[in-house]
Amino acid sequence: MFDVGLLELLLVGIVALLVVGPERLPKLARTAGMWLGRGRRFIGSVKDDIDRELKADELRSILEKQKQNNPLHEIVEDTKKNFEQIKSETQAAVDLDPQKAASKDKQ
């Protein structure tokens, strides 16, 4: 993000030492480090939340596309219709067989 070298850090340290003084500089450095850490954690959590939301949206769109391209409900209904048709044809064939057998026995 920032290209800060050793020379720049040394310059900031000297200016801080002159402005704040040697007795308050360690406390100021700890406080600045604490706030910097909090800021980094906050930014990291925001990035994670955004990534999670993007992945959730992507999954929703994939599921919607799959739902439109291959509707499972239609496949199940077609299969039920085919089974009902086979059942009715089989039942009709079974119902005809006893009648044929009875007519053959009478002959």
PyMOL commands that set and color helices and strands:
alter all, ss='L'
color gray80, all
select helices_A, chain A and resi 6-20+25-69+72-106
alter helices_A, ss='H'
color red, helices_A
deselect
rebuild
show_as cartoon
